[in-house]
Amino acid sequence: MNNLVLITSVINTPNLPLSYSKVRSVFTREERFKQTKKTIDSVKEKIPNCKLMIVECTDFTEEEKSYFENECDYVLNLWERKELHPKIFGIGKALGEGTMTIQALQYLIDKEFKFNNLFKICGSYWLNNEFDYNKYNNNYLVFKKIKGNINNIFTSFYKISYDNTKILLNFLLQTEINMKRLIGYEVLFSNYLKYINYSNVKFIDKIGYEGTVTVCGSKYKG
């Protein structure tokens, strides 16, 4: 199958609070850049037949710009879209992540890119040796429930089909009002799965995925 991997990332994280944390990121720009490089390396190693797209919102240095243009097939930098900054850098995590995902999906649809699977991964995490691509090499939409809760869906990594990209885009556009109400992105994605009536959805317990939580620096592995 042909795979497209979407990486959402802000390597130059502003010193602005989130609704649930006064600290947006404990990491420096250099540390975030290093983390995203690790994300890209792991994706290239673990997901075959893939193209990479990164969606960013950073005023790139020449080093950063050169790296991403060389290592990714598509680079969508929203930095010049100043009208999006209040959404991306606001207090709502869901609105920030949702806005970047909306822009990326719209870009893919407008450019008429073709692929079988769309993987989404956050730029501060990576795939480890427990990642099993065979769990994703199918026609299912693959998600992980947080602590087994159907109403709380892990949004840092998931896979959807090409046919579902427009459906997800439409859902995110329709639910933007709930993002502004600071409803959790994980809860909103549970609504998305209800929206599609769990059609062709497969849940997995273990991704083979790890990294560091941006707001506190704690380790995550699952």
C-alpha positions as CSV (number, residue, x, y, z in Angstrom):
1,M,0.0,0.0,0.0
2,N,1.1,3.6,-0.6
3,N,1.3,5.5,2.6
4,L,1.3,9.2,3.4
5,V,2.6,10.2,6.8
6,L,1.4,13.6,8.2
7,I,3.6,15.1,10.9
8,T,2.1,17.9,12.9
9,S,4.8,20.0,14.6
10,V,5.7,23.4,16.0
11,I,9.4,23.4,16.7
12,N,9.6,27.0,17.8
13,T,6.9,26.8,20.5
14,P,5.8,30.2,21.8
15,N,5.9,31.0,25.5
16,L,2.1,31.0,25.8
17,P,-0.1,29.0,28.2
18,L,-2.6,26.3,27.3
19,S,-5.9,25.9,29.1
20,Y,-4.6,23.1,31.2
21,S,-1.0,24.2,31.6
22,K,0.9,27.5,32.2
23,V,3.8,25.9,30.4
24,R,3.3,25.1,26.7
25,S,6.7,23.4,26.2
26,V,9.6,22.6,28.5
27,F,11.8,22.1,25.5
28,T,14.0,24.5,23.6
29,R,13.7,25.1,19.9
30,E,16.8,23.0,19.3
31,E,15.4,20.1,21.4
32,R,12.1,20.2,19.5
33,F,14.0,20.2,16.2
34,K,16.0,17.2,17.3
35,Q,12.8,15.4,18.4
36,T,11.1,16.0,15.1
37,K,14.2,14.6,13.3
38,K,13.8,11.5,15.4
39,T,10.1,11.3,14.4
40,I,11.1,11.5,10.7
41,D,13.8,8.9,11.0
42,S,11.5,6.4,12.8
43,V,8.8,6.8,10.2
44,K,11.1,6.2,7.3
45,E,12.4,3.1,9.1
46,K,9.1,1.6,10.2
47,I,6.5,2.6,7.5
48,P,7.3,1.3,4.0
49,N,6.2,2.9,0.7
50,C,5.6,6.2,2.4
51,K,5.8,9.8,1.6
52,L,6.2,12.4,4.3
53,M,4.3,15.6,4.8
54,I,5.1,18.0,7.7
55,V,2.7,20.8,8.7
56,E,4.5,23.5,10.8
57,C,4.0,27.0,12.1
58,T,7.6,28.2,12.6
59,D,9.7,31.0,11.1
60,F,12.3,28.5,9.9
61,T,16.0,29.1,10.1
62,E,17.9,28.2,6.9
63,E,19.1,24.9,8.6
64,E,15.5,24.0,9.5
65,K,14.1,24.9,6.1
66,S,16.8,22.9,4.3
67,Y,16.4,19.9,6.5
68,F,12.6,19.6,6.1
69,E,12.7,20.3,2.4
70,N,15.3,17.5,1.9
71,E,13.8,15.0,4.3
72,C,10.1,15.5,3.6
73,D,8.2,15.2,0.4
74,Y,5.8,18.0,1.2
75,V,6.3,20.9,3.6
76,L,3.4,23.1,4.6
77,N,4.5,25.9,6.8
78,L,1.6,28.0,8.1
79,W,3.9,30.7,9.6
80,E,2.9,33.4,7.0
81,R,-0.8,32.6,7.6
82,K,-1.0,35.1,10.5
83,E,-4.7,34.8,10.7
84,L,-4.3,31.3,11.9
85,H,-1.9,32.1,14.7
86,P,-4.6,32.9,17.3
87,K,-6.0,29.4,16.7
88,I,-2.7,27.5,16.5
89,F,-1.1,29.4,19.4
90,G,-4.3,29.9,21.5
91,I,-5.1,28.3,24.9
92,G,-7.0,25.4,23.2
93,K,-4.9,22.3,22.4
94,A,-7.8,21.0,20.3
95,L,-8.1,24.1,18.2
96,G,-4.4,24.3,17.6
97,E,-4.0,20.6,16.5
98,G,-7.3,20.8,14.7
99,T,-6.4,23.9,12.7
100,M,-3.1,22.4,11.6
101,T,-4.8,19.1,10.6
102,I,-7.6,20.9,8.7
103,Q,-5.0,22.9,6.7
104,A,-3.0,19.8,5.9
105,L,-6.1,17.7,4.8
106,Q,-7.3,20.6,2.7
107,Y,-3.9,20.9,1.1
108,L,-3.8,17.2,0.3
109,I,-7.3,17.3,-1.2
110,D,-6.7,20.5,-3.2
111,K,-3.4,19.0,-4.7
112,E,-5.3,15.7,-5.4
113,F,-2.6,13.6,-3.9
114,K,-3.3,9.9,-4.1
115,F,-2.4,7.3,-1.4
116,N,-4.0,4.4,0.4
117,N,-3.3,5.2,4.0
118,L,-2.9,8.4,5.9
119,F,-0.9,8.1,9.1
120,K,-0.8,11.1,11.5
121,I,2.0,11.5,14.0
122,C,3.0,14.3,16.4
123,G,6.5,15.7,15.9
124,S,7.8,15.0,19.4
125,Y,7.2,11.3,19.3
126,W,8.6,8.3,17.4
127,L,7.9,4.7,16.4
128,N,9.9,2.2,18.4
129,N,10.9,-1.4,17.9
130,E,7.5,-2.6,19.1
131,F,5.7,-1.0,16.2
132,D,4.2,-3.6,14.0
133,Y,3.3,-2.3,10.5
134,N,1.2,-5.4,9.8
135,K,-1.5,-4.0,12.2
136,Y,-1.9,-1.1,9.8
137,N,-1.4,-2.8,6.4
138,N,-5.1,-3.1,5.8
139,N,-8.2,-1.1,4.9
140,Y,-9.2,-0.3,8.4
141,L,-9.1,3.0,10.2
142,V,-6.8,2.2,13.1
143,F,-7.1,4.0,16.5
144,K,-6.2,3.5,20.1
145,K,-8.6,4.0,23.0
146,I,-7.1,5.8,26.0
147,K,-7.3,3.4,29.0
148,G,-9.9,1.4,27.0
149,N,-12.4,4.3,27.0
150,I,-14.4,4.5,23.7
151,N,-15.1,8.2,24.5
152,N,-11.4,9.1,24.8
153,I,-9.4,8.4,21.6
154,F,-5.6,8.7,21.3
155,T,-4.9,11.5,18.7
156,S,-1.1,11.5,18.7
157,F,-1.0,8.6,16.3
158,Y,-3.7,7.1,14.1
159,K,-4.3,5.8,10.6
160,I,-7.2,6.5,8.2
161,S,-7.9,5.6,4.6
162,Y,-7.7,7.9,1.6
163,D,-11.4,7.7,1.2
164,N,-11.9,9.0,4.7
165,T,-9.7,12.2,4.4
166,K,-12.6,14.3,3.2
167,I,-14.9,12.9,5.9
168,L,-12.4,13.8,8.6
169,L,-11.9,17.2,7.1
170,N,-15.6,17.9,7.0
171,F,-16.0,16.7,10.6
172,L,-13.2,18.9,11.9
173,L,-14.7,21.9,10.1
174,Q,-18.1,21.2,11.6
175,T,-16.7,20.7,15.1
176,E,-14.5,23.8,15.2
177,I,-17.0,25.5,17.5
178,N,-16.4,22.7,20.0
179,M,-12.7,23.2,19.8
180,K,-13.2,26.8,20.7
181,R,-15.2,25.7,23.7
182,L,-12.0,23.8,24.9
183,I,-13.5,20.4,24.5
184,G,-10.6,17.9,24.5
185,Y,-9.3,16.8,21.1
186,E,-9.4,13.2,22.3
187,V,-13.2,13.5,23.1
188,L,-13.8,15.2,19.8
189,F,-12.2,12.2,18.0
190,S,-14.5,9.8,19.9
191,N,-17.4,11.9,18.4
192,Y,-15.7,11.5,14.9
193,L,-15.8,7.8,15.2
194,K,-19.5,7.9,16.2
195,Y,-20.0,10.3,13.3
196,I,-18.8,7.6,10.9
197,N,-20.7,5.0,13.0
198,Y,-17.4,3.1,13.6
199,S,-17.5,2.1,10.0
200,N,-14.4,0.0,9.3
201,V,-12.7,1.0,12.5
202,K,-10.1,-1.2,14.2
203,F,-8.8,-0.5,17.7
204,I,-5.4,-1.6,18.9
205,D,-4.0,-1.7,22.4
206,K,-0.3,-1.1,21.7
207,I,1.1,1.2,19.1
208,G,4.8,0.8,19.6
209,Y,5.2,4.5,20.1
210,E,7.0,6.8,22.6
211,G,8.3,10.3,23.3
212,T,8.2,13.1,25.8
213,V,5.1,15.1,26.8
214,T,5.7,18.6,25.8
215,V,4.1,20.5,28.7
216,C,6.1,18.6,31.4
217,G,8.8,16.5,29.8
218,S,7.5,13.2,31.2
219,K,8.1,10.0,29.2
220,Y,5.2,8.3,27.3
221,K,5.3,4.8,25.9
222,G,2.4,2.9,24.6
